[in-house]
């Protein structure tokens, strides 16, 4: 056991002393190491988003890859940020719940609006993760069936049982998309 | 009914909706204070041991560590009922009990410091079964609880607080019965309510005796009451609540972790944040009490119950803070469900060396119903009585009564729930599906379907006191001061709706002050289903009082009587001469008007939930699938249709129906370790496995408050589990006696399982 955590050896000869991460359209250059504000090799993406970048919209519940609360988009695909090491995200494009609004107009994503309209949440703690999982689904499949929505959200825990209203909201958002496209 | 209202009963966005869907809701784990330290707790690997020696020098020497505290470093703060559980003790009583507290500049350093603390334990024999704990010579968990029986009674409920249900003469009751049955059922799987947000707190101590807490719970005001007593009545506590990521009762109290963070803040002079890991949440935070009963039931052919006699054993784990309350409320609730003149139901609360039980949605009543309804079913089966008709006949009717938690008899003055139950039965198709006891409703090869029904009602809808202020501003806006946190029910918005309705101003013009115990009046909190009636009444009265005071200020401007004035959209006008009107701003820019409202406890109303459900059992694999649920209730008046739908659909999770299907906390009863301390091993329902749910909600006005509504959210979880046991027993043609109905239990009941 290292007495001083800062003495813990980093990967010898690791040539990348910093990484670049694009989060919600903003580019962050982050130093790798033990200094305050830097990315320790042990830091998860969830930790970096929340503690280093202050983006606390991403929630940590189980911190073990089971509940989906920490879901974010990486290059448009849903990933569990608590199971992703930040040092492995160099060059990646990450979208969190804070980045779903239209950056120019501030307008809510139709999915967010549908969650409000259907009250598709109760305590709201699992909601950011559920919205991001649903967003990844709609990116790939803009007109999913109910069964496809359920399958896409199979990894998201919700204890209040807002599932039924979530399904309604995702279905409603997929319809909105179609109308906008017309 | 609701057509007359502008806001009540209307679908409107929750006030916190935008924050929730944009990730800007600030839960306690999202708060950072300057110089904040992080707390980690070293926990016992042994279920029962004395701490002989602790060497904390290694941890203290680690860079970044600010304090390490053991039982020798802390004051004699104690919780529990009575207060025997020290905040840190020389003895550990379950695997996970706190041994040492660490504060460090980061969580990672605090975690590393735990490994550097050396503890020498003197191991003691442990006990994990209620019957074992009650045997002479069993290991004693507290000197204060001889025989491991927890002192009965909850002094907070008054001098006659309910400890049992004993009345009439059970022997003559049994003599009058057409059948007398006896059996034993247990609801002992200790489901965890498991909100997604782990329990957490930030504490800031200021010398000599001020403590400020940022909390995640249902009732921030109550922290000040609880901690005042725990901290030897010497500390001034302020508790600031915020959004709570689910509680289901469990976070109503978090006194231990709050004390741990407070002690570290006191030791370091800095704010200390303490967020449980999910493993701590599952293995060191509160579980549902375990419950088992052997009882005799006497019943007549027409479904009249003549006597109930039994011993109700409740395992509270290593200590009890609220289990006596749960027993008291449970004892009151059985009388709401069962009309019976002769009772001898004696609860015994037992301490064992496992993690503690605490508050969970259903609060005593669910635990008792899960074993009492099956016990009643044994008699119903002998007499071939339809359980739906039986439960409907026996549920409290206007004019019936019950002893409530304070030991006082109350006469029910609410509505008859019969019509709601009938409507639920019709929607479910009960009459067609009910084929008799232990008979499937349909069979397709190895797959057999069965139906079950359960009921629950709680007079807690008018429990405890509430106070609120409503402050009117000349701008035409109003602020509600009610120490209510938003834990998922949407009640903060609903109370704002009530204010908007009384004052007739747009909902956007009503804001709700933060749930800070310093600035708000007394509030017990939205516990049980008390929000709508109890808290709502205080809010309505505060708004009405503010309205009256506003008119008193403005009546000289308008002439006539205060009684002739009314208000709409920020204008006050004369009802007899509507052309006489002034805006609220006429009170002057240098004035606000504050109304006060209080609710006194009222135990003469109860809510009700009846749940019908159908399961399919694969008799080859033992797998049980829940197909359909119908919940039926009467809410008096719906305030928030979307929120109510969410609360009723909540019947599945948070230790509800799923606690009968697959949820369980698995305790290794040789080592005391919980084996399901993560969300992969602890089972929960996923999106693809949703059953069909339909909710029947009648709106028969209650004599509650001006909107005629009663709360019903909490009880959604409670009737379902016993209905599952009934449905599966009917499907497979043989009785099950334990929860959950896992495939191995089903196969064993079918005679197909291996030996165990």
Interface residues (C-beta under 8 A of the other chain):
Chain A: X1 X3 X4 X5 X6 X40 X42 X50 X55 X56 X57 X58 X59 X60 X61 X62 X63 X64 X66 X67 X69 X96 X97 X98 X100 X101 X108 X112 X113 X115 X116 X117 X118 X119 X121 X122 X123 X124 X125 X126 X127 X128 X131 X147 X149 X150 X151 X153 X154 X155 X156 X157 X158 X159 X160 X161 X162 X163 X164 X165 X166 X167
Chain B: X11 X13 X14 X16 X17 X18 X19 X20 X21 X22 X23 X24 X25 X26 X27 X29 X30 X61 X62 X63 X64 X108 X109 X112 X115 X116 X193 X194 X195 X196 X197 X198 X243 X244 X245 X246 X247 X248 X277 X278 X487 X488 X489 X490 X642 X643 X645 X646 X647 X649 X650 X651 X652 X653 X654 X678 X679 X680 X684 X685 X686 X687 X688 X690 X693
